[in-house]
Amino acid sequence: MARPHLPAGILVGMETQPQIIARIREDMPNILTSWKEERRETGGDESSERMVAMMEELTGIFARFLESPRGVESFSRGGEIRSLVARIAAGQHDLGRDAVGVIEDFSILRRCVWNSVEQGVDFAGMAGEDVAAFFIKLIQASDWVTEHGLEAFEATAQREMEQALGRAAATDLVTGLPDRDQFNRLLLPAAIREHERFAVLVFDVVNFTETVAEGKLGRARELLSRLAEAIEEAAPEDAVCARFGDDEVCAMLPGSTGEDAYQLAERISSRLREGPDGFELDTGVAEYPAHGADAKHLMAETLKALKMAKRVGGGGIVVAR
């Protein structure tokens, strides 16, 4: 698409000629048909039809933007545009777009709008400043939507991945829990974003290494399974757990203090040491944000507390200081 010469000192906020705006509105069906053909969204499935409808809505908002003397940054329509861009991002994710596909959606729509106006409006009878003013607003609007659309798309993709991992069956076949990588990379950072305070515990099965070394693998798996079940039964419903190592299981308790976590660890330890098949646990506890303002430091303090509990021995429970 050739760009017209832009005269020096042109005012982007100057009024757009009404015949340009009228052409966009009148030719909306052809603009959308052209966009669908180029994007190959002609299958008629629900996701595609929803995307076409949102592109129609976006084009209509652009026509209203042309009628306004405001620049692109101040033309918010009460958040309507950002809300639409977020919905488009979700639709693009549903259609399997990547970042390049997001950019192409908006750049092709811009080209379809320009082609429609170029074919339906007599530019020869208009002042060059009027043509340039339209083109500048078209480019500015397209750039703004693309930038914010990419941001919304990346946020949508990240949120979907986190939710999928949170719902996913555990990678650990023994305990049925997410693994340490998922916990550190996704679940714990998500908790920091969503909760003002929570506690983290790491339970370590005492003498687990010796049990494995003796060849008692069935017993070792039993110990981990019983620990995971005990945490699940004793912890609040919104607790998040993970297999944290060969003999460790981690639990995160939204809204809980270090003292709350200590009491929970006491109950779990007391339950599991009972009976002839009982066993001991060492436990490290830390609280967010008191013991760490980010995931890395919080887990470092939790593991430091666990290390101290192991040194104390006898099924110790240590809260980070």
The 8 nearest C-alpha neighbors of each residue, nearest first, counted from 0:
[[1, 2, 110, 113, 114, 3, 109, 111],
 [2, 0, 3, 4, 113, 110, 114, 134],
 [1, 3, 0, 4, 134, 5, 131, 135],
 [4, 2, 5, 131, 1, 130, 134, 127],
 [3, 5, 6, 2, 131, 127, 128, 130],
 [6, 4, 131, 3, 7, 9, 128, 132],
 [7, 5, 9, 4, 8, 128, 131, 127],
 [8, 6, 9, 5, 10, 4, 128, 131],
 [7, 9, 10, 6, 5, 11, 128, 132],
 [8, 10, 7, 6, 11, 128, 132, 5],
 [11, 9, 12, 13, 8, 132, 128, 7],
 [10, 12, 13, 132, 9, 136, 135, 70],
 [11, 13, 68, 10, 69, 70, 14, 67],
 [14, 12, 10, 11, 68, 15, 132, 129],
 [13, 15, 68, 16, 12, 66, 67, 65],
 [16, 14, 65, 133, 17, 66, 13, 129],
 [15, 17, 18, 19, 14, 129, 20, 133],
 [18, 16, 20, 19, 21, 15, 66, 22],
 [17, 19, 21, 20, 16, 22, 120, 15],
 [20, 18, 22, 17, 21, 16, 116, 23],
 [19, 21, 17, 23, 22, 18, 62, 24],
 [22, 20, 18, 24, 19, 23, 25, 17],
 [21, 23, 19, 25, 20, 24, 26, 18],
 [24, 22, 26, 20, 21, 25, 27, 19],
 [23, 25, 21, 27, 22, 26, 20, 59],
 [26, 24, 22, 23, 27, 21, 28, 20],
 [25, 27, 23, 29, 24, 28, 22, 30],
 [26, 28, 30, 24, 29, 25, 23, 31],
 [29, 27, 31, 30, 26, 32, 25, 55],
 [30, 28, 32, 31, 26, 27, 33, 115],
 [31, 29, 27, 33, 28, 32, 111, 112],
 [30, 32, 34, 28, 29, 33, 35, 27],
 [33, 31, 29, 35, 34, 30, 28, 36],
 [34, 32, 36, 30, 31, 35, 29, 37],
 [33, 35, 31, 37, 32, 36, 108, 38],
 [36, 34, 40, 32, 38, 33, 39, 37],
 [35, 37, 39, 33, 34, 38, 32, 40],
 [36, 38, 34, 39, 35, 33, 107, 40],
 [37, 39, 35, 40, 36, 34, 104, 107],
 [40, 38, 36, 37, 41, 35, 42, 34],
 [41, 39, 35, 38, 47, 42, 36, 43],
 [40, 42, 39, 43, 35, 36, 47, 44],
 [43, 41, 44, 40, 47, 39, 48, 45],
 [42, 44, 41, 48, 47, 45, 40, 46],
 [45, 43, 47, 42, 46, 48, 41, 49],
 [44, 46, 48, 47, 49, 43, 50, 42],
 [47, 45, 49, 48, 44, 50, 94, 90],
 [48, 46, 50, 49, 44, 45, 40, 51],
 [49, 47, 51, 45, 50, 46, 43, 44],
 [48, 50, 52, 46, 47, 51, 45, 53],
 [51, 49, 47, 53, 48, 52, 54, 46],
 [50, 52, 54, 48, 53, 49, 55, 47],
 [53, 51, 55, 49, 50, 54, 48, 56],
 [52, 54, 56, 50, 55, 51, 57, 49],
 [55, 53, 57, 51, 56, 52, 58, 50],
 [56, 54, 52, 58, 53, 57, 59, 51],
 [55, 57, 53, 59, 54, 58, 52, 60],
 [58, 56, 54, 60, 59, 55, 53, 61],
 [59, 57, 61, 55, 60, 56, 54, 62],
 [60, 58, 56, 62, 61, 57, 55, 63],
 [59, 61, 63, 57, 62, 58, 64, 56],
 [62, 60, 64, 58, 59, 63, 57, 65],
 [61, 63, 59, 65, 64, 60, 20, 58],
 [64, 62, 60, 66, 65, 61, 67, 59],
 [63, 65, 61, 67, 62, 66, 60, 74],
 [64, 66, 62, 63, 67, 15, 61, 20],
 [67, 65, 63, 64, 15, 62, 68, 14],
 [66, 68, 64, 69, 65, 63, 14, 12],
 [69, 67, 12, 13, 14, 66, 70, 65],
 [70, 68, 67, 12, 74, 73, 71, 64],
 [71, 69, 72, 73, 12, 74, 68, 11],
 [70, 72, 74, 73, 140, 69, 139, 143],
 [73, 71, 70, 74, 75, 69, 143, 140],
 [72, 74, 71, 70, 75, 69, 76, 68],
 [75, 73, 71, 72, 76, 69, 70, 64],
 [74, 76, 77, 78, 73, 80, 79, 72],
 [77, 75, 79, 78, 74, 80, 73, 60],
 [78, 76, 75, 79, 80, 74, 81, 82],
 [77, 79, 81, 75, 80, 76, 82, 83],
 [80, 78, 82, 76, 77, 81, 83, 75],
 [79, 81, 83, 82, 78, 84, 75, 76],
 [82, 80, 84, 83, 78, 79, 85, 75],
 [81, 83, 85, 79, 80, 84, 78, 86],
 [82, 84, 86, 80, 85, 81, 87, 79],
 [83, 85, 87, 81, 86, 82, 148, 80],
 [86, 84, 88, 82, 83, 87, 151, 81],
 [87, 85, 83, 89, 88, 84, 90, 82],
 [86, 88, 90, 84, 89, 85, 91, 83],
 [89, 87, 152, 91, 85, 90, 86, 151],
 [90, 88, 92, 86, 87, 91, 155, 93],
 [91, 89, 87, 93, 92, 88, 50, 94],
 [92, 90, 88, 94, 96, 93, 89, 87],
 [91, 93, 89, 95, 90, 94, 96, 88],
 [94, 92, 90, 91, 95, 89, 46, 96],
 [95, 93, 91, 92, 96, 90, 46, 47],
 [96, 94, 92, 93, 91, 97, 90, 100],
 [97, 95, 100, 91, 92, 94, 101, 98],
 [96, 98, 100, 99, 101, 95, 92, 91],
 [99, 97, 101, 100, 102, 149, 96, 152],
 [100, 98, 102, 101, 97, 103, 96, 104],
 [99, 101, 103, 97, 96, 98, 102, 104],
 [102, 100, 98, 104, 99, 103, 97, 96],
 [101, 103, 99, 100, 104, 105, 145, 106],
 [102, 104, 100, 106, 105, 101, 107, 99],
 [105, 103, 101, 102, 107, 106, 100, 108],
 [104, 106, 108, 103, 107, 102, 109, 145],
 [107, 105, 103, 109, 108, 104, 102, 110],
 [106, 108, 110, 109, 105, 104, 103, 111],
 [109, 107, 111, 105, 110, 106, 34, 112],
 [110, 108, 106, 112, 107, 111, 113, 105],
 [109, 111, 107, 113, 108, 112, 114, 106],
 [112, 110, 108, 114, 113, 109, 30, 107],
 [113, 111, 115, 109, 110, 114, 30, 108],
 [112, 114, 110, 116, 115, 111, 117, 109],
 [113, 115, 117, 111, 116, 112, 110, 118],
 [116, 114, 112, 118, 113, 117, 119, 111],
 [115, 117, 119, 113, 118, 114, 120, 22],
 [118, 116, 114, 115, 119, 120, 113, 122],
 [117, 119, 115, 116, 120, 114, 121, 113],
 [118, 120, 116, 117, 115, 22, 121, 19],
 [119, 121, 116, 117, 122, 118, 19, 18],
 [122, 120, 123, 124, 119, 125, 117, 118],
 [121, 123, 125, 124, 120, 130, 117, 126],
 [124, 122, 121, 125, 126, 127, 120, 130],
 [123, 125, 122, 121, 126, 120, 127, 130],
 [126, 124, 122, 123, 127, 129, 130, 121],
 [125, 127, 129, 128, 130, 124, 122, 123],
 [126, 128, 130, 129, 131, 125, 6, 122],
 [129, 127, 131, 126, 130, 132, 6, 9],
 [128, 130, 132, 126, 127, 131, 133, 125],
 [131, 129, 127, 133, 132, 128, 134, 126],
 [130, 132, 134, 128, 133, 129, 5, 135],
 [133, 131, 129, 135, 134, 130, 11, 128],
 [134, 132, 136, 130, 131, 135, 15, 137],
 [133, 135, 137, 131, 132, 136, 138, 130],
 [136, 134, 138, 132, 137, 133, 139, 131],
 [135, 137, 139, 133, 138, 134, 140, 132],
 [136, 138, 134, 140, 135, 139, 141, 133],
 [139, 137, 141, 135, 136, 140, 142, 134],
 [140, 138, 136, 142, 141, 137, 135, 143],
 [139, 141, 143, 137, 142, 138, 136, 144],
 [142, 140, 138, 144, 139, 143, 145, 137],
 [143, 141, 145, 139, 140, 144, 138, 146],
 [142, 144, 140, 146, 145, 141, 139, 147],
 [143, 145, 141, 147, 142, 146, 148, 140],
 [144, 146, 148, 142, 143, 147, 141, 102],
 [147, 145, 143, 149, 148, 144, 142, 150],
 [148, 146, 150, 144, 149, 145, 151, 143],
 [147, 149, 145, 151, 150, 146, 144, 84],
 [150, 148, 152, 146, 147, 151, 145, 153],
 [149, 151, 147, 153, 148, 152, 154, 146],
 [150, 152, 148, 154, 149, 153, 85, 88],
 [151, 153, 88, 149, 155, 154, 150, 148],
 [152, 154, 156, 150, 155, 151, 149, 157],
 [155, 153, 151, 157, 152, 156, 158, 150],
 [156, 154, 152, 158, 153, 157, 151, 159],
 [155, 157, 153, 159, 158, 154, 152, 160],
 [158, 156, 160, 154, 159, 155, 153, 161],
 [159, 157, 155, 161, 160, 156, 154, 162],
 [160, 158, 162, 156, 161, 157, 163, 155],
 [161, 159, 163, 157, 158, 162, 164, 156],
 [160, 162, 158, 164, 163, 159, 165, 157],
 [161, 163, 165, 159, 164, 160, 158, 166],
 [164, 162, 160, 166, 165, 161, 167, 159],
 [165, 163, 167, 161, 166, 162, 160, 181],
 [164, 166, 162, 163, 167, 161, 186, 177],
 [167, 165, 163, 164, 162, 168, 161, 169],
 [168, 166, 164, 165, 163, 169, 177, 170],
 [167, 169, 170, 166, 175, 176, 177, 164],
 [170, 168, 176, 177, 175, 171, 167, 172],
 [169, 171, 177, 172, 178, 168, 176, 175],
 [172, 170, 169, 175, 173, 176, 174, 178],
 [171, 173, 175, 174, 170, 169, 176, 168],
 [174, 172, 171, 175, 220, 224, 223, 176],
 [173, 175, 224, 176, 172, 227, 171, 223],
 [174, 176, 169, 172, 171, 173, 168, 177],
 [177, 175, 169, 241, 174, 242, 171, 178],
 [178, 176, 169, 241, 170, 242, 181, 171],
 [177, 179, 242, 241, 180, 181, 170, 243],
 [178, 180, 243, 182, 181, 242, 183, 241],
 [181, 179, 183, 182, 178, 184, 185, 177],
 [182, 180, 184, 185, 179, 178, 183, 177],
 [181, 183, 186, 179, 180, 187, 185, 184],
 [184, 182, 180, 187, 181, 185, 179, 186],
 [183, 185, 181, 182, 180, 186, 188, 187],
 [186, 184, 181, 188, 182, 187, 183, 189],
 [185, 187, 182, 189, 188, 190, 181, 183],
 [186, 188, 190, 189, 183, 182, 185, 294],
 [189, 187, 191, 190, 185, 186, 294, 192],
 [188, 190, 192, 186, 187, 191, 185, 193],
 [191, 189, 193, 187, 192, 188, 194, 186],
 [192, 190, 188, 189, 193, 194, 187, 195],
 [193, 191, 189, 190, 194, 188, 195, 187],
 [192, 194, 190, 191, 189, 195, 188, 196],
 [195, 193, 196, 190, 191, 192, 253, 197],
 [194, 196, 193, 197, 191, 254, 288, 287],
 [197, 195, 254, 287, 194, 288, 253, 255],
 [198, 196, 253, 254, 255, 287, 252, 286],
 [199, 197, 286, 252, 255, 256, 257, 251],
 [198, 200, 251, 285, 284, 250, 286, 252],
 [201, 199, 284, 250, 249, 283, 202, 251],
 [200, 202, 249, 283, 282, 248, 247, 250],
 [203, 201, 282, 248, 247, 281, 249, 280],
 [202, 204, 247, 281, 280, 246, 282, 205],
 [205, 203, 280, 246, 207, 279, 206, 247],
 [204, 206, 280, 279, 207, 203, 281, 278],
 [207, 205, 209, 208, 210, 204, 279, 278],
 [206, 208, 210, 209, 205, 204, 246, 211],
 [209, 207, 211, 210, 206, 212, 246, 205],
 [208, 210, 212, 206, 211, 207, 213, 214],
 [209, 211, 207, 213, 208, 212, 215, 206],
 [212, 210, 214, 208, 213, 209, 215, 216],
 [213, 211, 209, 214, 210, 208, 215, 216],
 [214, 212, 210, 211, 215, 209, 216, 208],
 [213, 215, 211, 212, 216, 210, 217, 209],
 [216, 214, 218, 211, 217, 213, 210, 219],
 [217, 215, 219, 218, 211, 214, 220, 210],
 [216, 218, 220, 219, 215, 221, 214, 222],
 [217, 219, 221, 215, 216, 220, 222, 210],
 [220, 218, 216, 222, 221, 217, 215, 211],
 [221, 219, 217, 223, 222, 218, 224, 216],
 [220, 222, 218, 224, 219, 223, 225, 217],
 [223, 221, 219, 225, 220, 224, 226, 218],
 [224, 222, 226, 220, 225, 221, 227, 174],
 [223, 225, 221, 174, 227, 226, 222, 220],
 [224, 226, 228, 222, 223, 227, 229, 221],
 [227, 225, 223, 229, 224, 228, 222, 230],
 [226, 228, 224, 230, 225, 229, 174, 223],
 [229, 227, 231, 225, 226, 230, 224, 232],
 [228, 230, 226, 232, 231, 227, 225, 233],
 [231, 229, 233, 227, 228, 232, 234, 226],
 [230, 232, 228, 229, 234, 233, 227, 235],
 [231, 233, 229, 230, 234, 228, 235, 227],
 [232, 234, 230, 231, 229, 235, 267, 263],
 [233, 235, 231, 230, 232, 238, 236, 263],
 [236, 234, 238, 237, 233, 252, 231, 232],
 [237, 235, 238, 234, 231, 239, 232, 233],
 [236, 238, 235, 239, 253, 252, 234, 251],
 [237, 239, 252, 235, 251, 236, 234, 253],
 [240, 238, 251, 250, 237, 252, 241, 186],
 [241, 239, 250, 249, 251, 238, 176, 248],
 [240, 242, 177, 176, 249, 178, 243, 248],
 [243, 241, 248, 178, 176, 244, 179, 177],
 [242, 244, 179, 248, 247, 241, 249, 178],
 [243, 245, 247, 246, 242, 248, 179, 178],
 [244, 246, 247, 243, 242, 207, 208, 248],
 [247, 245, 244, 204, 203, 207, 223, 248],
 [248, 246, 203, 244, 243, 202, 245, 242],
 [247, 249, 242, 243, 202, 201, 241, 250],
 [250, 248, 201, 241, 240, 200, 243, 202],
 [251, 249, 240, 200, 239, 199, 201, 252],
 [250, 252, 199, 239, 238, 198, 240, 253],
 [251, 253, 238, 198, 197, 255, 199, 254],
 [254, 252, 197, 255, 251, 238, 196, 194],
 [253, 255, 197, 196, 252, 256, 194, 195],
 [256, 254, 197, 198, 253, 252, 259, 196],
 [257, 255, 259, 258, 198, 286, 197, 260],
 [256, 258, 260, 286, 259, 198, 285, 261],
 [257, 259, 261, 256, 260, 262, 255, 318],
 [260, 258, 256, 262, 261, 257, 255, 263],
 [259, 261, 263, 257, 258, 262, 264, 198],
 [262, 260, 258, 264, 263, 259, 257, 265],
 [261, 263, 265, 259, 264, 260, 258, 266],
 [262, 264, 260, 266, 265, 261, 267, 259],
 [265, 263, 261, 267, 262, 266, 268, 260],
 [264, 266, 262, 268, 263, 267, 269, 261],
 [267, 265, 263, 269, 264, 268, 270, 262],
 [266, 268, 264, 270, 269, 265, 271, 263],
 [269, 267, 265, 271, 270, 266, 264, 280],
 [268, 270, 266, 267, 272, 271, 265, 273],
 [269, 271, 267, 268, 273, 272, 266, 229],
 [270, 272, 268, 277, 273, 269, 278, 267],
 [271, 273, 277, 278, 269, 279, 270, 268],
 [274, 272, 277, 271, 270, 269, 275, 276],
 [273, 275, 277, 276, 272, 271, 278, 270],
 [274, 276, 277, 273, 272, 278, 271, 279],
 [277, 275, 274, 278, 273, 272, 271, 222],
 [276, 278, 272, 273, 274, 271, 275, 279],
 [277, 279, 272, 271, 276, 280, 205, 204],
 [280, 278, 314, 205, 272, 204, 268, 281],
 [279, 281, 314, 204, 205, 203, 268, 202],
 [280, 282, 314, 315, 203, 308, 202, 309],
 [283, 281, 202, 316, 305, 201, 203, 308],
 [305, 282, 284, 304, 317, 201, 301, 200],
 [285, 283, 318, 200, 301, 199, 319, 317],
 [286, 284, 301, 319, 199, 198, 318, 257],
 [285, 287, 198, 257, 290, 289, 197, 288],
 [288, 286, 289, 197, 196, 290, 291, 198],
 [287, 289, 292, 291, 290, 286, 196, 293],
 [290, 288, 287, 286, 291, 292, 285, 196],
 [289, 291, 286, 288, 287, 297, 285, 300],
 [292, 290, 297, 296, 288, 293, 287, 289],
 [291, 293, 288, 287, 297, 296, 290, 294],
 [294, 292, 291, 295, 296, 297, 191, 188],
 [293, 295, 297, 296, 188, 298, 187, 183],
 [294, 296, 298, 297, 293, 299, 291, 183],
 [297, 295, 299, 291, 298, 294, 293, 300],
 [298, 296, 291, 294, 300, 299, 295, 290],
 [297, 299, 301, 300, 296, 295, 302, 294],
 [298, 300, 296, 302, 297, 301, 303, 295],
 [299, 301, 303, 297, 298, 302, 319, 304],
 [302, 300, 298, 285, 304, 284, 303, 283],
 [301, 303, 305, 299, 304, 300, 298, 306],
 [302, 304, 300, 306, 305, 301, 299, 307],
 [303, 305, 283, 307, 301, 319, 302, 317],
 [283, 306, 304, 302, 308, 307, 282, 303],
 [305, 307, 303, 309, 304, 308, 302, 310],
 [306, 308, 310, 304, 305, 309, 311, 303],
 [309, 307, 315, 305, 311, 310, 306, 317],
 [310, 308, 312, 306, 311, 307, 281, 305],
 [311, 309, 307, 312, 308, 306, 315, 305],
 [310, 312, 308, 309, 315, 307, 313, 314],
 [313, 311, 309, 310, 314, 315, 308, 281],
 [314, 312, 315, 311, 279, 281, 309, 280],
 [313, 315, 281, 280, 279, 312, 316, 205],
 [314, 316, 308, 281, 313, 312, 311, 282],
 [315, 317, 282, 308, 281, 283, 314, 318],
 [318, 316, 283, 304, 308, 284, 282, 315],
 [319, 317, 284, 285, 304, 283, 320, 257],
 [320, 318, 285, 304, 284, 300, 301, 317],
 [319, 318, 290, 285, 300, 304, 289, 317]]
